[in-house]
Amino acid sequence: MNSCACGKSIFMIVSVASTPERFKNGGILKQSQKPSVHHQTLRVLEWDKLCHSVSSFASTSLGRESTWAQLWSLDQTYQESLRLLDETNAALEIHKHGGCTMDFSTIDAVLVKSAIQHARRMLPVDGNEAMAVVALLQLAETLQLNLKAAIKEDADWYKRFMPISEVIMGLVINRSLVKLIQQVVDEDGSVKDSASSALKQSRDQVRTLERKLYQLMDSLVRNNVNETSSLEVSNVDGRWCIKSGANLTNLKDLLLSSGSGVGSIIEPLSAIPLNDELQKARALAAKAEADVLLKLTEKMQMDLEDIEKLLDSVIQLDVINARATYGLSFGGTCPDLFLAENKNGSSTGAHLSGHGTSEASYPIKREWTLHLPKAYHPLLVQQHRENLQKARKDVSLAISEQRRKKLQGEKFNVKEETDINLSSLEMQVTRLEQSPPVPVDFFIAQRTRVLVITGPNTGGKTICLKTVGLAAMMARSGLHVLASEPVRIPWFDYVFADIGDEQSLSQSLSTFSGHLKQISDIKVQSTNQSLVLLDEVGAGTNPLEGAALGMSLLESFAETGALLTIATTHHSELKTLKYSNDAFENACMEFDEVNLKPTYKILWGIPGRSNAINIAERLGVPKKVLDKAREQYGAASAEINEVIIDMERFKQEFQEHVNDARYHLMLSRDLYENLLVTKRKLMEHGTDQRYRKMREVSEAAGVARSLLHKKVRQLRSSATRPSQPTAADKSQHASATSNQHTAADINERPTTSESKHPAKVAQQSSSEKKRAPKVGDMVHVSSLGKKATVLEVESSKGQLVVQAGNMKLKLKLTDVET
């Protein structure tokens, strides 16, 4: 089978492919040995119904045929199965993207295929076939444009859409052919008049002659309307005639063409030349139209291989989209498909990669051979959905009928009957909504080769077998398994099943013999990579002999048989195989003894027990009969049942503890996540605080530097000034002298030093006005425009330390105001 990465299609619209030869124990399994057992398995598992369900999601008729053929063949190798799953996952990614849809309903693949066949045989295609080719080319161009737009938005989409993106980008589109077809063929498939000058001339002549004939016939009808009451223009074999409701044998200028007991069809003599000319003109127009289509066909022949490959690729994409849409519609999960090795219980590392691993959100432990949690039988899910849709439709119809009767004003008793019917229909919808299909869990360890399932009749054992078988075939065919959680499943080369009544009248075989013949064929044809499903093994004969034969068969399968064998039985002896052979495992179908009905759930590690006597007791069978039955059944069997009861109770308690542990684990995870969020917020808050403090310190340092620079500039400027006092200095000196004299007059104690040094007197007077600040005082820092608290005072140096907000500054006494 060709890889889609090469742009080659594997869907050639043929009958179901035959299954290739397989190797078994070093020898080749011949095809002639396969069909009876294999196809019998497909029949009992109802694989054909599932194939029909999946193929119904294809948009084209050829796509539906190809989907059916691919699924029914079941001849994929392990690598091919992985590739099919990658394709399905890529289609799901396209669905999730939304802007790059794969809708193939606009094309008619059958007409395109017919056009290809006509062109290959050198026959002219018709207009409808040509327009179908145009629709195919336009669809391919739309797919490429949408994919390019998605890649332009995010280049990662190309990898996420692989391998579909490679198929789409590899499509060859001849835009000149599209333009040519659209120039000569109209949308309804008719050839345009402008396709050629000969065609236009011929059609113009046809229209002219038809107009002349119409005028002639209209004139003849009006002229002869008095002679007959029923005349109308008719067209017979392309010739214009007059149809009369009565037999006419003699009319002026009319020729009797045909007659009958109820009327006549008459071709006027004057119309014969025009009709002959019209026939010739139509023949010329048909020839001109055929010439146009033949030239168009010759153009198509130049690109016939590309058109055929394009059709195959589009059908391939339709098949892939059908698989993806089915899984999306029914809630499928991508399986972790692996290739199991022989008998050592280990598995190879060749698992799904890329898109496949992205579907599994949680890692699955590798000790499981089969990990199938909450798996649904696909046909039961489909049937339940169809029943629910039908019930809801019935409710809608009943409501519409009720409204109609209200508008018609029918009697009250009729209305009451309608209400009762509507209520019953609504109850049916509610019952269906409250009773969905029950999922089953399969957890089979690597060491297990044979699983024995016991349980009551109608308990769901057969449904479990079919669910596992269908899941294995779906995974191999590139379909998602209908399960609510991630699935790990081995790749099986064959799935063999012996289920149901296999009585063969043609071979004079009884039911028991039919089962043995089927199981014998399965034993011969199964390999160490096969899945074997046996329903009611050892049934249909003497219980002791059947149990012995069943034990021997299962031990044979465990030693040299299939990779995995799952068997259901009522024989209690088969339950004991687990305790003497590690390759066996027990399971049973849970039964609700209170409500006397099965729950369809599997209890693992517990052999099923007999419930017949207990059920009979609850149903009111006399105690004497029950005591006698228990006595005949035996005390040992009763003790075994008591042990099984205790095991079931312990199992249920264990499951409750597991559920509690899971619940508390979930709470712990939530708490841990909350702690991580809180820790992150605290770290972010601490970082913000540090950055804020650093910013404030930086701002304060900047202010301090600017203040120091200002002071330095002032000192430098004062040091470089000339000794000549300025006008301002003179004014200050005069003011200081005046103050000195005033003070001397008041105190009447002038000193010589004071009179000789007026500047010192001025400084003393100024310092007296300013009171020296103390520790704890609030002072105003003029350079900051803020108030600050005094932390330390160094009077000898004329400095002090203050704190303004988060800043500590060392300033001079002259820089603050008290």
C-alpha positions in Angstrom: 0.0 0.0 0.0 1.4 3.3 -1.0 2.2 5.9 1.6 0.1 9.0 1.5 3.3 11.0 2.0 4.2 10.2 -1.6 1.0 11.8 -2.8 -0.3 8.6 -4.2 -3.8 7.3 -3.5 -4.5 3.8 -2.3 -8.2 4.1 -3.0 -8.8 3.0 -6.5 -12.5 2.3 -6.2 -12.3 -1.5 -6.6 -13.9 -4.4 -4.9 -12.8 -5.4 -1.4 -9.0 -6.2 -1.4 -8.0 -9.7 -0.7 -6.0 -10.2 2.5 -2.3 -10.7 1.9 -0.4 -13.8 3.0 0.7 -13.9 6.6 3.5 -15.9 8.3 2.7 -18.3 11.1 5.4 -20.2 13.0 7.8 -19.8 10.1 5.3 -21.0 7.4 2.9 -19.1 5.1 -0.8 -19.1 6.0 -2.4 -19.6 2.6 -5.3 -17.4 1.6 -7.5 -20.4 0.9 -7.4 -21.3 4.6 -8.7 -17.9 5.7 -12.1 -16.9 4.4 -14.4 -19.2 6.3 -13.2 -18.4 9.8 -12.2 -14.8 9.1 -15.5 -13.8 7.4 -17.5 -15.8 10.0 -15.8 -13.6 12.6 -16.7 -10.4 10.7 -20.2 -11.6 10.5 -20.7 -12.4 14.2 -19.0 -9.2 15.3 -21.3 -7.3 12.8 -18.3 -5.5 11.3 -20.3 -4.9 8.2 -22.7 -2.7 10.1 -19.8 -0.7 11.6 -18.3 -0.3 8.1 -21.6 1.0 6.8 -21.9 3.4 9.7 -18.4 4.9 9.1 -18.8 5.1 5.4 -22.0 7.1 5.7 -19.8 10.0 6.9 -18.1 10.2 3.5 -19.4 13.1 1.3 -19.1 11.4 -2.1 -20.4 8.1 -3.4 -17.0 6.9 -4.4 -15.7 8.0 -1.0 -18.3 5.8 0.7 -17.4 2.8 -1.5 -13.7 3.3 -0.8 -14.3 3.7 3.0 -16.2 0.4 3.0 -13.5 -1.3 1.0 -10.7 -0.2 3.2 -12.4 -1.1 6.4 -13.7 -4.4 5.2 -10.3 -5.6 3.9 -8.6 -5.5 7.4 -5.3 -6.2 5.7 -3.2 -3.4 7.2 0.3 -4.0 8.5 1.3 -2.4 11.8 3.0 0.5 10.0 0.0 1.1 7.8 -2.2 1.1 10.9 -0.1 3.8 12.5 -0.2 5.8 9.3 -4.0 5.6 9.1 -4.2 6.7 12.7 -1.9 9.7 11.9 -4.2 10.6 9.0 -7.3 10.4 11.3 -5.6 12.6 13.9 -4.6 15.1 11.3 -8.2 15.3 10.1 -9.3 15.9 13.6 -6.8 18.8 14.0 -8.3 20.3 10.8 -11.7 20.0 12.3 -10.5 21.7 15.5 -8.9 24.5 13.4 -12.2 25.3 11.8 -10.9 27.5 9.0 -9.5 24.6 6.9 -12.6 22.4 6.4 -12.7 19.3 4.1 -16.2 19.4 2.6 -16.4 17.3 -0.6 -20.2 17.5 -1.1 -19.8 20.0 -3.9 -18.2 17.5 -6.3 -19.7 14.6 -8.3 -17.0 12.0 -8.3 -19.0 9.7 -10.5 -19.2 12.3 -13.3 -15.5 13.0 -13.0 -14.7 9.3 -13.2 -17.0 9.1 -16.3 -15.2 12.1 -17.9 -11.8 10.4 -17.3 -13.1 7.1 -18.9 -14.5 9.0 -21.9 -11.3 11.0 -22.4 -9.2 7.8 -22.2 -11.3 6.2 -24.9 -11.1 9.3 -27.2 -14.8 9.9 -26.7 -16.1 13.5 -26.2 -17.1 14.4 -22.6 -20.4 16.0 -22.1 -21.0 19.4 -20.5 -22.0 18.0 -17.1 -18.9 15.9 -16.9 -16.7 18.9 -17.9 -18.3 21.0 -15.1 -17.8 18.2 -12.7 -14.0 18.3 -13.5 -14.1 22.1 -12.9 -15.8 21.6 -9.5 -13.0 19.1 -8.6 -10.2 21.5 -9.6 -11.8 24.4 -7.8 -12.2 22.3 -4.6 -8.6 21.3 -4.7 -7.6 25.0 -5.1 -9.8 25.9 -2.2 -8.2 23.2 0.0 -4.7 24.6 -0.9 -5.7 28.2 -0.3 -7.2 27.4 3.1 -4.2 25.4 4.1 -1.8 28.1 3.1 -3.9 30.7 5.0 -3.6 28.4 8.1 0.1 28.0 7.7 0.5 31.8 7.2 -1.3 32.3 10.5 0.9 29.7 12.3 3.6 27.7 10.5 3.1 24.9 13.1 -0.2 23.9 11.5 1.7 22.3 8.6 3.2 19.7 11.0 0.0 19.3 12.9 -1.9 18.6 9.7 0.6 16.0 8.5 0.3 13.8 6.5 -2.8 15.5 5.1 -1.0 18.8 4.5 1.5 17.0 2.3 -1.4 15.4 0.2 -3.1 18.8 -0.2 0.0 20.7 -1.1 0.9 18.0 -3.6 -2.4 18.4 -5.6 -1.8 19.5 -9.2 -4.3 22.1 -10.4 -4.6 23.1 -14.0 -6.1 26.6 -13.8 -5.9 27.1 -17.6 -8.2 24.0 -18.0 -10.7 25.4 -15.6 -10.7 28.7 -17.5 -11.1 26.9 -20.8 -14.0 24.8 -19.7 -15.8 27.8 -18.1 -15.4 29.7 -21.4 -17.2 27.0 -23.5 -19.5 25.3 -21.0 -22.3 26.9 -19.0 -23.0 26.1 -15.3 -25.9 23.9 -16.3 -23.7 21.8 -18.5 -24.8 23.2 -21.9 -22.2 24.4 -24.4 -22.2 28.2 -24.9 -23.0 29.8 -28.2 -19.7 31.6 -28.0 -17.8 28.3 -27.9 -17.3 28.5 -31.7 -18.4 30.6 -34.6 -19.9 27.5 -36.4 -21.9 26.6 -33.3 -23.2 30.2 -33.0 -24.2 30.3 -36.7 -26.0 27.0 -36.6 -27.9 27.8 -33.4 -28.9 31.2 -34.8 -30.2 29.5 -37.9 -32.1 27.0 -35.7 -33.7 29.8 -33.7 -34.6 31.7 -36.9 -36.3 28.6 -38.5 -38.1 27.8 -35.2 -39.5 31.4 -35.2 -40.6 31.1 -38.8 -42.3 27.8 -38.1 -44.0 29.2 -35.0 -45.4 32.1 -37.0 -46.6 29.8 -39.8 -48.3 27.4 -37.4 -49.9 30.2 -35.5 -51.3 31.6 -38.7 -52.7 28.2 -39.8 -54.3 27.6 -36.5 -56.0 31.1 -36.6 -57.2 30.6 -40.2 -58.7 27.1 -39.4 -60.1 27.9 -36.0 -63.7 28.0 -37.5 -63.5 24.6 -39.0 -62.5 22.8 -35.8 -62.6 23.8 -32.1 -59.4 22.1 -31.0 -56.1 22.8 -32.8 -52.7 23.2 -31.2 -49.1 23.3 -32.3 -47.1 20.2 -31.5 -43.5 18.9 -32.0 -43.1 15.4 -33.3 -39.6 14.0 -33.7 -38.3 17.6 -34.0 -40.8 18.5 -36.7 -43.5 21.2 -36.2 -47.0 19.9 -36.7 -50.6 20.7 -35.7 -52.5 18.4 -33.4 -56.2 18.1 -33.7 -58.7 16.8 -31.1 -60.9 15.3 -33.9 -60.2 13.2 -36.9 -59.5 15.5 -39.8 -59.4 14.0 -43.3 -59.6 17.1 -45.5 -58.3 20.5 -44.6 -57.1 23.1 -47.1 -53.3 23.2 -47.5 -52.9 20.4 -44.9 -51.4 17.0 -45.2 -52.6 14.2 -43.1 -49.5 12.7 -41.4 -51.1 10.3 -38.9 -54.5 9.6 -37.5 -56.2 7.7 -34.8 -59.6 7.2 -33.4 -59.5 10.2 -31.2 -57.5 12.8 -33.2 -54.9 13.6 -35.8 -51.4 15.0 -36.0 -51.0 17.0 -39.2 -47.9 18.5 -40.8 -48.8 21.4 -43.1 -47.5 21.2 -46.6 -46.1 24.7 -46.3 -44.1 23.7 -43.2 -42.3 20.7 -44.8 -39.4 22.7 -46.3 -38.9 24.6 -43.1 -39.0 21.5 -41.0 -36.4 19.8 -43.4 -34.2 22.8 -43.2 -34.6 22.9 -39.4 -33.5 19.3 -39.1 -30.3 20.1 -41.1 -29.6 23.1 -39.0 -30.0 21.1 -35.8 -27.6 18.5 -37.2 -25.1 21.1 -37.9 -25.4 22.6 -34.4 -25.0 19.2 -32.9 -21.9 18.5 -34.9 -20.5 21.9 -34.0 -21.2 21.2 -30.3 -19.5 17.8 -30.6 -16.5 19.4 -32.2 -16.2 21.9 -29.3 -16.5 19.1 -26.7 -14.0 17.0 -28.6 -11.4 19.8 -28.6 -12.1 20.2 -24.8 -11.5 16.4 -24.4 -8.2 16.7 -26.3 -7.1 19.4 -23.8 -8.2 17.2 -20.9 -6.2 14.2 -22.3 -3.0 16.3 -21.9 -3.6 16.4 -18.1 -5.5 13.2 -17.7 -3.1 11.6 -15.3 -3.1 14.6 -13.1 -6.9 14.7 -13.1 -7.0 11.0 -12.2 -4.5 11.4 -9.4 -6.4 14.5 -8.2 -9.6 12.5 -8.1 -7.9 9.6 -6.2 -6.4 12.1 -3.7 -9.7 13.8 -3.1 -11.4 10.4 -2.5 -8.5 9.5 -0.2 -9.1 12.7 1.8 -12.9 12.0 1.8 -12.2 8.6 3.4 -9.8 10.1 6.0 -12.4 12.7 6.8 -15.1 10.1 7.2 -13.0 8.2 9.8 -12.3 11.4 11.7 -15.9 12.6 11.6 -17.1 9.3 12.9 -14.7 9.4 15.8 -15.6 13.0 16.5 -19.4 12.3 16.3 -19.3 9.3 18.7 -16.6 10.5 21.0 -13.7 8.3 20.1 -10.2 8.2 21.6 -7.0 7.7 19.7 -5.5 4.3 20.7 -1.9 3.9 21.8 -1.3 1.1 19.3 1.8 -1.1 19.9 3.3 -4.2 18.5 3.6 -6.9 21.1 6.5 -9.4 21.0 6.2 -13.1 21.3 5.9 -14.9 24.6 8.1 -13.0 27.0 5.3 -10.6 27.9 7.2 -7.6 26.8 6.2 -5.1 24.2 8.2 -3.2 21.6 8.7 0.5 21.8 7.2 1.2 18.4 4.2 3.2 19.6 2.1 6.0 18.1 4.0 9.2 17.8 3.1 12.7 16.7 -0.6 13.2 16.7 -1.3 9.9 18.3 0.5 10.7 21.6 -1.2 14.1 21.7 -4.5 12.5 22.2 -3.5 10.6 25.3 -3.5 13.1 28.1 -2.3 10.7 30.8 0.6 8.2 30.5 -0.5 4.5 30.5 1.6 2.1 32.4 3.3 -0.4 30.2 2.5 -3.5 32.3 -0.9 -3.7 30.5 -1.3 -5.8 27.4 -4.8 -4.3 27.0 -5.9 -1.1 28.7 -9.4 -0.3 27.6 -11.2 1.8 30.2 -14.8 2.9 29.7 -15.1 1.4 26.3 -18.5 1.4 24.4 -19.9 -1.0 21.9 -20.1 1.2 18.8 -23.3 -0.3 17.4 -25.1 0.0 20.7 -24.1 3.6 21.0 -25.3 4.2 17.4 -28.6 2.3 18.1 -29.2 4.3 21.3 -28.6 7.6 19.5 -30.9 6.6 16.6 -33.7 5.6 19.1 -33.3 8.8 21.0 -33.5 10.9 17.9 -36.6 9.0 16.7 -38.2 9.5 20.1 -37.5 13.2 20.1 -38.8 13.5 16.6 -42.0 11.7 17.6 -42.4 14.2 20.4 -42.0 17.1 18.0 -44.6 15.6 15.6 -47.0 15.1 18.5 -46.6 18.7 19.6 -47.2 19.9 16.1 -50.3 17.7 15.8 -51.6 19.0 19.1 -51.1 22.6 17.9 -52.9 21.8 14.7 -55.9 20.4 16.5 -56.0 23.4 18.8 -56.2 25.7 15.8 -59.0 23.6 14.3 -60.9 23.7 17.5 -61.5 19.9 17.9 -63.3 18.4 20.8 -61.7 18.2 24.3 -61.6 14.4 24.5 -59.5 14.2 21.3 -57.2 16.8 22.9 -57.0 14.7 26.0 -56.0 11.7 24.0 -53.3 13.7 22.3 -52.0 14.9 25.7 -51.8 11.3 26.9 -49.9 10.3 23.8 -47.5 13.2 24.1 -46.8 12.4 27.8 -46.0 8.8 26.9 -43.6 9.9 24.2 -41.9 12.4 26.5 -41.5 9.6 29.1 -39.9 7.4 26.4 -37.4 10.2 25.7 -36.6 10.5 29.4 -36.1 6.8 29.7 -33.7 6.7 26.8 -31.8 9.7 28.2 -31.4 8.1 31.6 -30.3 4.7 30.3 -27.4 5.2 28.0 -25.1 2.3 27.0 -23.0 1.1 29.9 -19.2 1.2 29.2 -17.0 -1.7 30.1 -13.4 -1.8 31.5 -10.7 -4.1 30.3 -7.4 -4.1 32.1 -5.4 -7.2 31.1 -1.8 -7.5 32.4 1.1 -8.6 30.2 1.5 -12.0 31.8 -2.2 -12.8 31.1 -2.8 -14.9 28.0 -6.3 -16.1 28.8 -9.1 -14.2 30.4 -12.1 -16.2 31.7 -15.3 -14.3 32.2 -18.2 -15.8 34.1 -21.7 -14.4 34.9 -25.4 -14.9 34.4 -27.2 -15.1 31.1 -28.1 -11.7 29.6 -25.4 -10.3 31.9 -23.4 -8.7 29.1 -20.6 -11.2 28.5 -21.1 -11.5 24.8 -21.3 -7.7 24.4 -18.0 -7.5 26.2 -16.4 -9.9 23.8 -17.8 -8.0 20.8 -16.7 -4.6 22.3 -13.1 -5.8 22.6 -13.1 -7.4 19.1 -14.5 -4.3 17.4 -12.1 -2.1 19.3 -9.1 -4.1 18.1 -10.3 -4.0 14.5 -11.1 -0.3 14.7 -7.6 0.5 15.9 -6.1 -1.5 13.2 -8.2 0.2 10.5 -7.2 3.7 11.7 -10.4 4.5 13.6 -10.6 6.0 17.0 -11.9 3.6 19.7 -15.1 4.6 21.5 -13.8 5.1 25.0 -13.9 7.9 27.5 -10.3 7.6 28.6 -6.9 6.9 26.8 -6.6 3.4 25.4 -3.6 1.1 25.0 -4.2 -1.8 22.7 -1.9 -4.2 20.8 -1.9 -4.5 17.1 -3.6 -7.9 16.3 -3.0 -9.5 12.9 -6.3 -11.4 13.1 -9.4 -11.3 15.3 -11.1 -14.7 15.5 -14.5 -15.2 17.3 -16.7 -18.1 18.0 -20.0 -16.5 19.2 -23.6 -17.6 18.9 -25.3 -20.6 17.5 -23.1 -22.1 14.8 -25.3 -25.1 14.0 -24.6 -26.2 10.4 -27.3 -28.1 8.6 -25.4 -28.3 5.4 -22.6 -30.3 7.1 -25.0 -32.2 9.4 -23.3 -30.6 12.5 -25.0 -29.9 15.8 -24.6 -26.7 17.7 -21.8 -28.3 19.8 -20.1 -29.8 16.7 -20.4 -26.4 14.9 -18.6 -24.7 17.8 -15.9 -27.3 17.9 -15.3 -27.1 14.2 -15.0 -23.3 14.5 -12.7 -23.4 17.5 -10.5 -26.0 15.7 -10.1 -23.8 12.7 -9.3 -20.8 14.9 -6.7 -22.9 16.7 -5.0 -23.8 13.4 -5.1 -20.3 11.9 -4.4 -18.1 14.9 -0.9 -16.7 15.4 1.0 -15.3 18.4 -0.3 -11.9 17.4 -4.0 -12.9 17.2 -7.0 -12.1 19.4 -9.4 -15.0 20.0 -12.9 -14.6 21.4 -14.7 -17.7 22.6 -18.3 -17.4 23.9 -19.6 -20.1 26.2 -16.7 -22.4 25.7 -17.5 -26.1 26.4 -21.2 -25.5 26.3 -23.8 -27.6 24.5 -22.9 -31.0 25.9 -22.5 -32.9 29.2 -21.4 -30.4 31.7 -18.5 -32.5 33.0 -17.2 -33.3 29.6 -17.7 -29.8 28.4 -15.8 -28.4 31.3 -12.9 -30.8 30.8 -12.8 -30.0 27.1 -13.0 -26.2 27.8 -10.2 -26.4 30.3 -8.0 -28.3 27.8 -8.8 -25.9 25.0 -8.0 -22.8 27.1 -4.7 -24.3 28.4 -3.8 -25.0 24.8 -4.4 -21.4 23.8 -2.4 -20.2 26.8 0.6 -22.4 25.9 0.9 -22.1 22.1 -2.0 -20.1 20.9 -3.0 -16.5 20.4 -1.5 -13.4 22.0 -4.7 -13.0 24.0 -7.7 -15.3 24.4 -11.0 -14.1 26.1 -13.5 -16.7 26.9 -16.9 -16.7 28.6 -18.3 -19.7 30.4 -20.8 -21.1 33.0 -18.5 -23.9 34.0 -17.2 -23.3 37.5 -14.2 -25.6 36.9 -12.7 -23.1 34.4 -12.5 -20.6 37.3 -9.8 -22.6 39.0 -7.3 -22.3 36.1 -6.1 -19.0 37.5 -4.9 -20.7 40.7 -2.7 -23.2 38.9 -1.5 -21.1 35.9 -0.3 -17.5 36.0 -1.3 -17.0 32.4 -5.0 -17.1 33.4 -7.1 -14.3 34.9 -10.7 -14.3 36.2 -13.4 -11.8 35.8 -17.2 -11.8 36.3 -20.2 -9.8 35.3 -21.7 -7.9 38.3 -25.3 -8.8 39.2 -27.6 -6.7 41.3 -29.3 -9.3 43.6 -31.6 -6.6 45.1 -33.2 -5.6 41.8 -32.5 -9.0 40.2 -30.8 -7.6 37.1 -27.3 -7.3 35.7 -25.3 -4.1 36.0 -23.2 -5.0 32.9 -20.0 -4.1 34.8 -16.9 -6.3 35.0 -15.4 -7.2 38.4 -11.8 -8.1 37.9 -9.9 -10.9 39.7 -13.2 -12.4 41.0 -14.7 -15.6 39.6 -18.5 -15.4 39.2 -20.8 -17.3 41.4 -24.1 -19.0 40.9 -27.1 -16.8 41.6 -29.9 -19.2 40.5 -30.9 -20.4 43.9 -30.8 -17.0 45.5 -32.8 -15.5 42.7 -35.3 -18.3 43.0 -35.6 -17.5 46.7 -36.3 -13.9 46.0 -38.9 -14.8 43.4 -40.9 -16.8 46.1 -40.0 -20.4 45.3 -41.0 -22.6 48.3 -38.3 -23.0 51.0 -38.6 -26.8 50.8 -37.6 -26.8 47.2 -34.7 -24.4 47.8 -33.4 -26.5 50.7 -33.5 -29.6 48.5 -31.7 -27.7 45.7 -29.0 -26.5 48.1 -28.5 -30.0 49.4 -28.1 -31.4 45.9 -25.8 -28.5 44.9 -23.5 -29.5 47.7 -22.0 -27.9 50.8 -18.6 -27.5 49.1 -20.1 -25.4 46.3 -22.0 -23.3 48.9 -18.7 -22.7 50.7 -17.1 -21.6 47.5 -19.9 -19.2 46.9 -19.5 -17.8 50.4 -15.8 -17.3 49.6 -16.7 -15.6 46.4 -19.2 -13.4 48.2 -16.5 -12.3 50.6 -14.1 -11.6 47.7 -16.8 -9.5 46.0 -17.3 -7.6 49.2 -13.6 -7.0 49.7 -13.4 -6.1 46.0 -16.1 -3.5 46.4 -14.6 -2.1 49.6 -11.2 -2.0 47.9 -12.8 -0.2 45.0 -14.4 2.3 47.4 -11.0 2.9 49.0 -9.5 3.4 45.5 -12.2 5.9 44.7 -11.6 7.7 48.0 -7.9 7.7 47.3 -8.4 9.1 43.8 -10.7 11.8 45.2 -8.2 12.8 47.9 -5.4 12.7 45.3 -7.5 15.0 43.1 -7.9 17.3 46.1 -4.2 17.1 46.9 -3.4 18.0 43.3 -5.8 21.0 43.5 -4.2 22.1 46.8 -0.7 21.7 45.3 -1.7 23.7 42.3 -3.2 26.4 44.6 0.0 26.5 46.6 2.1 26.8 43.5 -0.1 29.7 42.4 0.2 31.4 45.8 3.9 30.9 45.9 4.2 32.4 42.4 2.1 35.4 43.5 4.2 35.9 46.6 7.4 35.8 44.6 6.0 38.2 42.1 4.9 40.5 45.0 8.3 40.4 46.6 9.9 41.1 43.2 7.6 44.1 42.7 8.4 45.4 46.2 12.2 45.1 45.6 11.9 46.9 42.2 9.8 49.6 43.9 12.3 50.2 46.7 15.1 50.2 44.2 13.3 52.7 42.1 12.6 55.0 45.1 16.3 54.7 46.2 17.4 55.5 42.7 15.1 58.5 42.6 16.4 59.8 46.0 20.0 59.2 44.9 19.3 61.2 41.8 17.8 64.0 43.8 20.8 63.9 46.2 23.3 64.0 43.4 21.6 66.9 41.7 21.6 68.7 45.1 25.3 68.1 45.6 26.1 69.1 42.1 24.1 72.3 42.7 26.0 73.0 45.9 29.3 72.3 44.2 28.5 74.7 41.4 27.6 77.4 43.9 30.8 76.9 45.9 32.9 77.0 42.7 31.1 80.1 41.4 31.6 81.8 44.8 35.2 80.9 44.8 35.9 82.3 41.4 34.1 85.6 41.9 36.1 88.8 42.3 36.6 90.4 45.7 34.6 93.6 44.6 31.3 93.4 46.5 28.2 93.4 44.4 25.2 95.6 44.8 23.5 92.8 46.7 26.5 92.4 49.0 26.5 96.1 49.6 22.9 96.0 50.5 23.5 93.1 52.9 26.4 94.9 54.5 24.4 98.1 55.0 21.6 96.1 56.5 24.0 94.2 58.8 25.6 97.5 59.9 22.2 99.1 60.6 21.3 96.1 62.7 24.5 96.3 64.6 24.0 100.0 65.4 20.4 99.3 66.4 21.5 96.5 68.7 24.2 98.7 70.2 21.8 101.5 70.9 19.4 99.2 72.6 22.0 97.3 74.7 24.2 100.4 75.2 27.2 98.0 75.2 29.0 98.3 71.8 32.3 96.4 71.5 35.3 97.1 69.4 35.2 93.7 67.7 31.6 94.0 66.8 32.2 97.3 65.1 35.2 96.0 63.3 33.6 92.8 62.0 30.0 93.5 60.8 29.8 90.2 58.7 30.2 88.0 61.8 27.6 90.0 63.6 25.2 89.3 60.6 25.9 85.6 60.8 25.3 85.5 64.5 22.1 87.3 64.1 20.9 84.9 61.4 21.8 81.8 63.4 19.9 83.2 66.3 16.8 83.4 64.2 17.2 79.6 63.4 16.8 77.2 66.3 19.0 74.1 66.1 16.8 71.0 65.5 16.8 68.1 67.9 16.4 64.3 67.4 12.8 63.5 66.7 11.9 67.0 65.4 10.1 67.4 62.0 12.0 69.6 59.6 11.3 70.7 56.1 13.8 69.7 53.4 13.5 72.4 50.8 15.4 70.5 48.1 12.8 67.6 48.3 9.8 69.7 49.1 9.0 67.2 51.9 9.0 66.9 55.7 11.5 64.6 57.3 12.2 63.3 60.8 15.5 64.1 62.5 17.4 60.9 63.3 20.8 62.3 64.3 22.4 65.8 64.8 26.1 66.5 64.5 26.3 70.1 65.7 30.1 70.2 65.5 30.0 69.5 61.8 26.8 71.4 61.2 25.2 68.3 59.8 22.2 66.1 60.6 20.6 62.8 59.4 16.9 62.8 58.5 14.5 60.2 57.2 12.0 61.1 54.5 9.7 58.1 53.7 12.0 55.2 52.9 15.0 57.4 52.4 17.7 58.4 54.9 19.6 61.6 54.0 22.6 63.3 55.5 22.2 67.1 55.1 23.6 70.3 56.4 21.8 72.3 59.0 21.3 75.1 56.5 19.5 72.7 54.1 16.5 72.2 56.5 14.0 74.5 58.0 12.5 73.9 61.4 
